[in-house]
Amino acid sequence: MAEVAPDPELTAAPPPPPAAKTQEALDTTSAAQRAAAAAPAAPEETSKLLGTTVASLGSPTEPGFWLKTPLVKTETKGRVTNKANGKSSAVTLIPIDGPATGGSRMSLPAMRLIEASLTDLTEVEVTLEG
């Protein structure tokens, strides 16, 4: 499966205001962006399971739906699924250094959409979409 360019709709949110302190104020994604991220996953024939990772909350001041993970080598479109409840979100997969078994960091909007605890580590399945 070829790498697919990330979806700009998922990353085109403005940064939060400097005084933002709450989840709601830090999450600057629009209702339309949240709906797009929550839309059903791609059919199985156009997606590829990359693996499972443990995700923690990334920087809450970085807007958009993303997962920084060692499971990819280039920035691309993907999906994360919370193994505890089955909720999923489309995300931009962003490569970071480390072994494939290393942990990942997820954006605040994506964590909220999959109903993951912001203070715990969450096990997610990572899928390449395209």
DSSP file (Angstrom, degrees, kcal/mol; ACC not computed):
  #  RESIDUE AA STRUCTURE BP1 BP2  ACC     N-H-->O    O-->H-N    N-H-->O    O-->H-N    TCO  KAPPA ALPHA  PHI   PSI    X-CA   Y-CA   Z-CA
    1    1 A M              0   0    0      0, 0.0     2,-0.1     0, 0.0     3,-0.1   0.000 360.0 360.0 360.0 131.1    0.0    0.0    0.0
    2    2 A A        -     0   0    0      1,-0.1     2,-0.1   128,-0.1     0, 0.0  -0.417 360.0 -98.8 -75.6 150.6    1.4    3.4   -1.0
    3    3 A E        -     0   0    0     -2,-0.1     2,-0.4    73,-0.1    -1,-0.1  -0.425  38.7-144.9 -65.9 144.7    1.8    6.2    1.5
    4    4 A V        -     0   0    0     73,-0.2    73,-1.0   125,-0.2   125,-0.1  -0.932  18.3-108.5-117.9 137.1   -1.1    8.7    1.4
    5    5 A A        -     0   0    0     -2,-0.4    71,-0.2    71,-0.2    72,-0.1  -0.298  44.3 -99.6 -61.0 145.0   -0.7   12.4    2.0
    6    6 A P        -     0   0    0      0, 0.0    71,-0.1     0, 0.0    -1,-0.1  -0.274  36.7-106.5 -64.2 153.6   -2.2   13.6    5.3
    7    7 A D    >>  -     0   0    0      1,-0.2     3,-1.5    84,-0.1     4,-0.6  -0.734  21.1-152.9 -83.7 115.4   -5.6   15.2    5.3
    8    8 A P  H >> S+     0   0    0      0, 0.0     4,-1.4     0, 0.0     3,-0.9   0.790  92.1  67.7 -61.8 -25.5   -5.2   19.0    5.8
    9    9 A E  H 34 S+     0   0    0      1,-0.2    28,-0.1     2,-0.2    27,-0.1   0.826  98.9  51.9 -61.8 -29.1   -8.7   19.1    7.3
   10   10 A L  H <4 S+     0   0    0     -3,-1.5    55,-3.1     1,-0.2    -1,-0.2   0.677 119.3  32.9 -81.3 -17.0   -7.5   17.1   10.2
   11   11 A T  H << S+     0   0    0     -3,-0.9     2,-0.6    -4,-0.6    -2,-0.2   0.431  90.7  94.3-117.8  -0.9   -4.5   19.4   10.9
   12   12 A A     <  +     0   0    0     -4,-1.4    -1,-0.1    -5,-0.1    52,-0.1  -0.189  52.3 123.7 -92.2  43.7   -5.8   22.9    9.9
   13   13 A A        -     0   0    0     -2,-0.6    16,-0.1    -3,-0.1    15,-0.0  -0.783  64.0-112.5 -98.8 147.0   -7.0   24.0   13.3
   14   14 A P        -     0   0    0      0, 0.0    14,-0.2     0, 0.0    50,-0.2  -0.381  38.2 -97.0 -72.9 156.5   -5.7   27.3   14.8
   15   15 A P        -     0   0    0      0, 0.0    47,-0.1     0, 0.0    46,-0.1  -0.383  47.8 -98.8 -67.4 153.4   -3.5   27.1   17.9
   16   16 A P        -     0   0    0      0, 0.0    10,-0.1     0, 0.0     9,-0.1  -0.318  45.3 -91.5 -69.4 157.2   -5.3   27.7   21.2
   17   17 A P    >   -     0   0    0      0, 0.0     3,-2.1     0, 0.0     8,-0.0  -0.352  37.3-112.0 -65.1 151.5   -5.2   31.1   22.8
   18   18 A P  T 3  S+     0   0    0      0, 0.0    43,-0.0     0, 0.0     0, 0.0   0.797 116.7  53.8 -56.0 -30.6   -2.3   31.7   25.3
   19   19 A A  T 3  S+     0   0    0      6,-0.0     2,-0.1     2,-0.0     6,-0.1   0.450  78.2 128.3 -85.4   0.7   -4.7   31.9   28.2
   20   20 A A    <   +     0   0    0     -3,-2.1     3,-0.0     1,-0.2    41,-0.0  -0.349  17.9 154.6 -62.6 131.3   -6.4   28.5   27.4
   21   21 A K        +     0   0    0     -2,-0.1     2,-0.2     0, 0.0    -1,-0.2   0.554  47.8  72.3-129.4 -23.0   -6.5   26.2   30.4
   22   22 A T  S  > S-     0   0    0      1,-0.1     4,-2.4     5,-0.0     5,-0.2  -0.552  84.0-113.5 -98.5 162.6   -9.4   23.8   29.9
   23   23 A Q  H  > S+     0   0    0      1,-0.2     4,-2.1     2,-0.2    -1,-0.1   0.920 118.6  51.7 -54.9 -45.1   -9.8   20.9   27.5
   24   24 A E  H  4 S+     0   0    0      1,-0.2    -1,-0.2     2,-0.2    -4,-0.0   0.887 112.0  44.6 -63.3 -40.7  -12.5   22.8   25.7
   25   25 A A  H  4 S+     0   0    0      1,-0.2    -1,-0.2    -6,-0.1    -2,-0.2   0.850 114.6  48.7 -73.3 -34.1  -10.4   26.0   25.2
   26   26 A L  H  < S+     0   0    0     -4,-2.4     2,-1.0   -10,-0.1    -2,-0.2   0.793  96.6  77.0 -76.0 -28.2   -7.3   24.0   24.2
   27   27 A D     <  +     0   0    0     -4,-2.1    -1,-0.1    -5,-0.2    34,-0.1  -0.733  55.1 169.6 -85.7 100.6   -9.3   21.9   21.6
   28   28 A T        +     0   0    0     -2,-1.0    -1,-0.1   -14,-0.2     2,-0.1   0.258  32.0 123.3 -98.3  11.2   -9.7   24.4   18.7
   29   29 A T        -     0   0    0    -16,-0.1     2,-0.1    35,-0.1   -19,-0.1  -0.417  61.3-119.5 -70.9 151.0  -11.0   21.9   16.2
   30   30 A S     >  -     0   0    0      1,-0.1     4,-2.4    -2,-0.1     5,-0.2  -0.387  21.4-108.9 -85.6 166.0  -14.4   22.7   14.6
   31   31 A A  H  > S+     0   0    0      1,-0.2     4,-2.3     2,-0.2     5,-0.2   0.879 122.3  53.7 -59.8 -37.8  -17.5   20.6   14.9
   32   32 A A  H  > S+     0   0    0      2,-0.2     4,-2.4     1,-0.2    -1,-0.2   0.894 108.1  49.0 -65.3 -40.0  -17.0   19.8   11.2
   33   33 A Q  H  > S+     0   0    0      2,-0.2     4,-2.4     1,-0.2    -2,-0.2   0.907 111.3  49.3 -65.9 -41.1  -13.5   18.6   11.8
   34   34 A R  H  X S+     0   0    0     -4,-2.4     4,-1.8     2,-0.2    -2,-0.2   0.900 111.5  49.6 -64.7 -39.6  -14.6   16.4   14.7
   35   35 A A  H  X S+     0   0    0     -4,-2.3     4,-0.7     2,-0.2    -2,-0.2   0.910 111.4  48.9 -65.0 -41.8  -17.4   14.9   12.5
   36   36 A A  H >< S+     0   0    0     -4,-2.4     3,-0.7     1,-0.2    -2,-0.2   0.909 112.0  48.6 -64.1 -41.6  -14.9   14.2    9.7
   37   37 A A  H 3< S+     0   0    0     -4,-2.4    53,-2.2     1,-0.2    -1,-0.2   0.830 112.8  48.3 -67.4 -31.5  -12.4   12.6   12.2
   38   38 A A  H 3< S+     0   0    0     -4,-1.8    -1,-0.2    51,-0.2    -2,-0.2   0.543  84.8 119.7 -86.2  -7.5  -15.2   10.4   13.7
   39   39 A A  S << S-     0   0    0     -4,-0.7    51,-0.1    -3,-0.7    -3,-0.0  -0.157  80.2 -76.9 -56.6 153.4  -16.5    9.3   10.2
   40   40 A P        -     0   0    0      0, 0.0    -1,-0.1     0, 0.0    -2,-0.0  -0.090  56.4 -97.7 -54.1 151.6  -16.5    5.6    9.7
   41   41 A A        -     0   0    0      1,-0.1     3,-0.1    -3,-0.1     6,-0.0  -0.186  44.5 -89.9 -66.3 160.2  -13.2    3.9    8.8
   42   42 A A        -     0   0    0      1,-0.1    -1,-0.1     4,-0.1     5,-0.1  -0.311  57.5 -83.0 -64.7 153.3  -12.1    3.1    5.3
   43   43 A P    >   -     0   0    0      0, 0.0     3,-2.1     0, 0.0     4,-0.3  -0.251  43.1-110.9 -56.6 150.2  -13.0   -0.3    4.0
   44   44 A E  G >  S+     0   0    0      1,-0.3     3,-1.3     2,-0.2    -2,-0.1   0.799 115.0  63.6 -56.5 -31.3  -10.6   -3.0    5.0
   45   45 A E  G 3  S+     0   0    0      1,-0.3    -1,-0.3     3,-0.0    -3,-0.0   0.686 107.7  42.5 -70.7 -14.6   -9.3   -3.4    1.5
   46   46 A T  G <  S+     0   0    0     -3,-2.1    84,-1.3   -45,-0.0     2,-0.3   0.251 109.4  68.1-111.5  11.8   -7.9    0.1    1.5
   47   47 A S  E <   -A  129   0A   0     -3,-1.3     2,-0.4    -4,-0.3    82,-0.2  -0.902  60.4-157.1-128.7 159.7   -6.5    0.1    5.0
   48   48 A K  E     -A  128   0A   0     80,-2.3    80,-3.2    -2,-0.3     2,-0.4  -0.982  20.7-127.1-139.8 124.3   -3.6   -1.7    6.7
   49   49 A L  E     -A  127   0A   0     -2,-0.4    78,-0.3    78,-0.2     3,-0.1  -0.572  22.6-175.8 -69.7 121.8   -3.2   -2.4   10.4
   50   50 A L  E     -     0   0A   0     76,-3.0     2,-0.3    -2,-0.4    77,-0.2   0.756  48.1 -93.1 -89.6 -28.5    0.2   -1.1   11.5
   51   51 A G  E     -A  126   0A   0     75,-1.3    75,-3.2     2,-0.0     2,-0.4  -0.920  41.8 -62.4 146.2-172.0    0.1   -2.3   15.0
   52   52 A T  E     +A  125   0A   0     -2,-0.3     2,-0.3    73,-0.2    73,-0.2  -0.900  45.6 176.4-113.8 142.0   -0.8   -1.5   18.6
   53   53 A T  E     -A  124   0A   0     71,-2.5    71,-2.8    -2,-0.4     2,-0.6  -0.952  32.3-118.3-140.0 159.7    0.8    1.3   20.6
   54   54 A V  E     -A  123   0A   0     -2,-0.3    50,-2.6    48,-0.2     2,-0.4  -0.902  36.7-159.5 -99.4 123.3    0.4    2.9   24.0
   55   55 A A  E     -Ab 122 104A   0     67,-3.4    67,-2.7    -2,-0.6     2,-0.3  -0.840  12.8-173.3-111.2 140.6   -0.5    6.5   23.6
   56   56 A S  E     - b   0 105A   0     48,-2.1    50,-2.9    -2,-0.4     2,-0.3  -0.776  45.0 -77.9-116.7 168.4   -0.2    9.4   26.0
   57   57 A L  E     - b   0 106A   0     61,-0.4    50,-0.2    -2,-0.3    51,-0.1  -0.513  47.9-153.7 -68.2 127.2   -1.4   12.9   25.6
   58   58 A G        -     0   0    0     48,-3.7    48,-0.1    -2,-0.3    -1,-0.1  -0.045  51.6 -41.1 -82.0-166.0    0.9   15.0   23.4
   59   59 A S    >   -     0   0    0      1,-0.2     3,-1.6     2,-0.1    49,-0.3  -0.454  50.5-151.7 -63.4 119.2    1.3   18.7   23.6
   60   60 A P  T 3  S+     0   0    0      0, 0.0    -1,-0.2     0, 0.0    -2,-0.0   0.619  92.9  63.5 -69.8  -9.7   -2.2   20.1   24.1
   61   61 A T  T 3  S+     0   0    0    -46,-0.1    -2,-0.1     2,-0.1    46,-0.0   0.519  80.6  90.0 -91.6  -4.5   -1.2   23.3   22.3
   62   62 A E  S <  S-     0   0    0     -3,-1.6    46,-0.3   -47,-0.1    -4,-0.1  -0.834  76.8-142.1 -90.7 113.1   -0.6   21.5   19.0
   63   63 A P        +     0   0    0      0, 0.0   -36,-0.1     0, 0.0    -2,-0.1  -0.170  50.4  40.0 -74.7 166.2   -3.9   21.7   17.2
   64   64 A G  S    S-     0   0    0    -50,-0.2     2,-0.7   -52,-0.1    46,-0.4  -0.218  91.4 -59.1  95.7 178.6   -5.5   19.1   15.0
   65   65 A F  S    S+     0   0    0    -55,-3.1    27,-2.0    44,-0.1     2,-0.3  -0.902  72.8 139.2-104.2 109.2   -6.0   15.3   15.0
   66   66 A W  E     -c   92   0A   0     -2,-0.7    41,-2.3    25,-0.3     2,-0.4  -0.974  39.9-153.1-149.6 160.1   -2.6   13.6   15.0
   67   67 A L  E     -cD  93 106A   0     25,-2.3    27,-3.0    -2,-0.3     2,-0.7  -0.973  12.7-151.9-135.5 121.3   -0.6   10.7   16.4
   68   68 A K  E     +cD  94 105A   0     37,-3.2    37,-2.3    -2,-0.4    25,-0.1  -0.856  38.1 156.6 -92.4 117.3    3.2   10.9   16.7
   69   69 A T  E >   -c   95   0A   0     25,-2.6    27,-1.2    -2,-0.7     3,-0.8  -0.984  56.0-134.0-146.9 148.1    4.4    7.3   16.5
   70   70 A P  T 3  S+     0   0    0      0, 0.0    28,-0.1     0, 0.0    30,-0.1   0.428  93.1  86.9 -79.7   2.6    7.4    5.2   15.6
   71   71 A L  T 3  S+     0   0    0     23,-0.1     2,-0.3    29,-0.1    29,-0.1   0.605  88.0  51.1 -78.2 -10.9    5.0    3.0   13.5
   72   72 A V    <   -     0   0    0     -3,-0.8    24,-0.3    22,-0.1     3,-0.1  -0.901  58.2-160.0-125.9 156.7    5.4    5.2   10.4
   73   73 A K  S    S+     0   0    0     -2,-0.3     2,-0.3     1,-0.2    -1,-0.1   0.613  81.7  32.3-105.8 -20.0    8.4    6.5    8.5
   74   74 A T  S    S-     0   0    0     20,-0.0     2,-0.2    19,-0.0    -1,-0.2  -0.955  94.7 -91.6-135.5 155.7    6.6    9.4    6.7
   75   75 A E        +     0   0    0     -2,-0.3     2,-0.3    19,-0.1    19,-0.2  -0.481  63.9 146.2 -66.9 131.8    3.7   11.6    7.6
   76   76 A T  E     -E   93   0A   0     17,-1.9    17,-3.3    -2,-0.2     2,-0.2  -0.938  49.5 -77.3-158.1 172.8    0.5   10.0    6.3
   77   77 A K  E     +E   92   0A   0    -73,-1.0    52,-1.5    52,-0.3     2,-0.3  -0.586  57.5 143.6 -81.4 143.4   -3.3    9.5    6.9
   78   78 A G  E     -EF  91 128A   0     13,-2.4    13,-2.4    50,-0.3     2,-0.3  -0.892  37.6-121.4-158.8-169.5   -4.4    7.0    9.4
   79   79 A R  E     -EF  90 127A   0     48,-2.1    48,-2.8    11,-0.3     2,-0.4  -0.994  11.0-152.7-147.2 142.4   -6.8    6.0   12.1
   80   80 A V  E     -EF  89 126A   0      9,-2.4     9,-2.2    -2,-0.3     2,-0.5  -0.952   9.4-162.9-115.9 140.1   -6.5    5.2   15.8
   81   81 A T  E     -EF  88 125A   0     44,-2.0    44,-2.3    -2,-0.4     2,-0.6  -0.987  21.0-128.7-125.8 124.8   -9.0    3.0   17.6
   82   82 A N  E >>  - F   0 124A   0      5,-3.1     4,-2.8    -2,-0.5     3,-0.6  -0.596  15.7-154.0 -70.2 114.9   -9.3    2.9   21.4
   83   83 A K  T 34 S+     0   0    0     40,-2.1    -1,-0.2    -2,-0.6    41,-0.1   0.747  89.1  59.3 -65.9 -22.7   -9.0   -0.8   22.2
   84   84 A A  T 34 S+     0   0    0     39,-0.4    -1,-0.2     1,-0.1    40,-0.1   0.826 126.9   8.2 -76.2 -31.6  -11.0   -0.4   25.5
   85   85 A N  T <4 S-     0   0    0     -3,-0.6    -2,-0.2     2,-0.2    -1,-0.1   0.474  92.0-118.7-132.0  -4.1  -14.2    1.0   23.9
   86   86 A G     <  +     0   0    0     -4,-2.8    -3,-0.1     1,-0.3     2,-0.1   0.423  62.5 143.4  80.6  -2.4  -13.9    0.7   20.1
   87   87 A K        -     0   0    0     27,-0.3    -5,-3.1    -5,-0.2     2,-0.3  -0.463  29.4-169.3 -71.3 143.2  -14.1    4.5   19.4
   88   88 A S  E     - E   0  81A   0     -7,-0.2     2,-0.3   -50,-0.1    -7,-0.2  -0.903  16.1-163.7-135.6 163.3  -11.9    5.7   16.6
   89   89 A S  E     - E   0  80A   0     -9,-2.2    -9,-2.4    -2,-0.3     2,-0.2  -0.996  25.3-121.4-144.8 137.4  -10.6    8.9   15.0
   90   90 A A  E     + E   0  79A   0    -53,-2.2     2,-0.3    -2,-0.3   -11,-0.3  -0.582  45.2 172.0 -69.7 142.4   -9.0    9.7   11.7
   91   91 A V  E     - E   0  78A   0    -13,-2.4   -13,-2.4    -2,-0.2     2,-0.6  -0.949  40.5-108.5-145.7 162.9   -5.5   11.2   12.4
   92   92 A T  E     -cE  66  77A   0    -27,-2.0   -25,-2.3    -2,-0.3     2,-0.6  -0.902  36.7-139.2 -91.0 124.2   -2.4   12.4   10.7
   93   93 A L  E     -cE  67  76A   0    -17,-3.3   -17,-1.9    -2,-0.6   -25,-0.2  -0.770  20.2-168.3 -87.6 124.0    0.3    9.9   11.5
   94   94 A I  E     -c   68   0A   0    -27,-3.0   -25,-2.6    -2,-0.6   -22,-0.1  -0.956  19.3-123.2-117.7 124.4    3.6   11.7   12.2
   95   95 A P  E     +c   69   0A   0      0, 0.0     2,-0.3     0, 0.0   -22,-0.1  -0.376  29.5 179.0 -70.6 143.2    6.8    9.7   12.5
   96   96 A I        -     0   0    0    -27,-1.2   -24,-0.1   -24,-0.3     2,-0.1  -0.949  34.9 -95.8-133.0 157.8    9.0    9.9   15.6
   97   97 A D  S    S+     0   0    0     -2,-0.3   -24,-0.0   -24,-0.0     0, 0.0  -0.390  74.3  78.7 -70.7 148.9   12.3    8.1   16.4
   98   98 A G  S    S-     0   0    0    -28,-0.1    -2,-0.1    -2,-0.1     2,-0.0  -0.607  81.5 -56.0 137.5 166.3   12.2    4.9   18.3
   99   99 A P    >   -     0   0    0      0, 0.0     3,-2.6     0, 0.0   -28,-0.1  -0.356  52.1-110.7 -70.2 155.4   11.5    1.2   18.1
  100  100 A A  T 3  S+     0   0    0      1,-0.3   -29,-0.1   -30,-0.1   -28,-0.0   0.754 120.7  58.9 -57.8 -23.6    8.1    0.1   16.7
  101  101 A T  T 3  S+     0   0    0    -31,-0.1    -1,-0.3   -48,-0.1   -47,-0.2   0.494  86.7 107.4 -84.0  -3.1    7.3   -1.1   20.3
  102  102 A G  S <  S-     0   0    0     -3,-2.6   -48,-0.2     1,-0.1   -31,-0.1  -0.226  76.6 -95.4 -71.6 164.9    7.9    2.4   21.7
  103  103 A G        -     0   0    0    -50,-0.1     2,-0.3   -34,-0.1   -48,-0.2  -0.213  33.5-140.7 -77.1 169.9    5.1    4.6   22.9
  104  104 A S  E     -b   55   0A   0    -50,-2.6   -48,-2.1   -35,-0.1     2,-0.4  -0.834   5.4-132.2-128.1 163.8    3.2    7.3   20.9
  105  105 A R  E     -bD  56  68A   0    -37,-2.3   -37,-3.2    -2,-0.3     2,-0.3  -0.981  21.8-161.2-121.5 132.8    1.8   10.8   21.7
  106  106 A M  E     -bD  57  67A   0    -50,-2.9   -48,-3.7    -2,-0.4   -39,-0.2  -0.861  21.4-107.8-118.0 147.5   -1.7   11.8   20.6
  107  107 A S     >  -     0   0    0    -41,-2.3     4,-2.5    -2,-0.3     5,-0.2  -0.290  28.6-116.2 -68.4 154.5   -3.3   15.1   20.2
  108  108 A L  H  > S+     0   0    0    -46,-0.3     4,-2.6   -49,-0.3     5,-0.2   0.920 114.2  52.2 -57.3 -48.1   -5.9   16.4   22.7
  109  109 A P  H  > S+     0   0    0      0, 0.0     4,-2.2     0, 0.0    -1,-0.2   0.908 111.9  46.2 -59.1 -40.3   -8.7   16.4   20.1
  110  110 A A  H  > S+     0   0    0    -46,-0.4     4,-2.1     2,-0.2    -2,-0.2   0.914 111.7  51.1 -67.8 -41.8   -8.1   12.8   19.1
  111  111 A M  H  <>S+     0   0    0     -4,-2.5     5,-2.7     1,-0.2    -1,-0.2   0.914 112.5  46.9 -59.9 -42.8   -7.8   11.7   22.7
  112  112 A R  H ><5S+     0   0    0     -4,-2.6     3,-1.2     3,-0.2    -1,-0.2   0.911 109.7  53.5 -65.7 -41.7  -11.2   13.4   23.4
  113  113 A L  H 3<5S+     0   0    0     -4,-2.2    -1,-0.2     1,-0.3    -2,-0.2   0.865 112.0  43.3 -64.4 -36.9  -12.8   11.9   20.3
  114  114 A I  T 3<5S-     0   0    0     -4,-2.1   -27,-0.3    -5,-0.1    -1,-0.3   0.365 112.9-120.9 -90.3   7.2  -11.9    8.3   21.3
  115  115 A E  T < 5 +     0   0    0     -3,-1.2     2,-0.3     1,-0.2    -3,-0.2   0.888  54.6 161.4  56.8  44.8  -12.8    9.0   24.9
  116  116 A A      < -     0   0    0     -5,-2.7     2,-0.2    -6,-0.2    -1,-0.2  -0.689  47.2-102.4 -91.7 148.2   -9.4    8.2   26.2
  117  117 A S        -     0   0    0     -2,-0.3     3,-0.3     1,-0.1   -60,-0.1  -0.495  22.3-145.8 -66.6 135.2   -8.3    9.4   29.7
  118  118 A L  S    S+     0   0    0      1,-0.2   -61,-0.4    -2,-0.2    -1,-0.1   0.638  97.4  44.5 -78.3 -13.4   -6.0   12.4   29.4
  119  119 A T  S    S+     0   0    0    -63,-0.1     2,-0.2     2,-0.1    -1,-0.2   0.477 106.6  65.4-109.7  -4.4   -4.0   11.3   32.4
  120  120 A D  S    S-     0   0    0     -3,-0.3     2,-0.4   -65,-0.0   -63,-0.2  -0.661  87.1-101.3-111.6 168.9   -3.6    7.6   31.6
  121  121 A L        -     0   0    0     -2,-0.2     2,-0.5   -65,-0.1   -65,-0.2  -0.778  38.3-155.1 -86.9 135.4   -1.8    5.6   28.9
  122  122 A T  E     -A   55   0A   0    -67,-2.7   -67,-3.4    -2,-0.4     2,-0.5  -0.951  10.1-136.8-119.3 128.5   -4.3    4.3   26.3
  123  123 A E  E     +A   54   0A   0     -2,-0.5   -40,-2.1   -69,-0.2   -39,-0.4  -0.729  33.0 177.0 -83.5 124.5   -3.7    1.3   24.1
  124  124 A V  E     -AF  53  82A   0    -71,-2.8   -71,-2.5    -2,-0.5     2,-0.4  -0.956  30.5-129.2-129.8 146.8   -4.7    2.0   20.5
  125  125 A E  E     -AF  52  81A   0    -44,-2.3   -44,-2.0    -2,-0.3     2,-0.5  -0.786  25.9-148.2 -87.2 138.3   -4.7    0.2   17.2
  126  126 A V  E     -AF  51  80A   0    -75,-3.2   -76,-3.0    -2,-0.4   -75,-1.3  -0.944  15.6-173.8-114.2 125.2   -3.1    2.2   14.5
  127  127 A T  E     -AF  49  79A   0    -48,-2.8   -48,-2.1    -2,-0.5     2,-0.5  -0.955  21.4-136.0-122.1 136.3   -4.3    1.8   10.9
  128  128 A L  E     -AF  48  78A   0    -80,-3.2   -80,-2.3    -2,-0.4     2,-0.4  -0.778  27.9-159.3 -84.7 129.3   -2.9    3.3    7.7
  129  129 A E  E      A   47   0A   0    -52,-1.5   -52,-0.3    -2,-0.5   -82,-0.2  -0.856 360.0 360.0-113.3 148.2   -5.7    4.5    5.5
  130  130 A G              0   0    0    -84,-1.3   -83,-0.2    -2,-0.4    -1,-0.1   0.341 360.0 360.0 164.8 360.0   -5.7    5.2    1.9
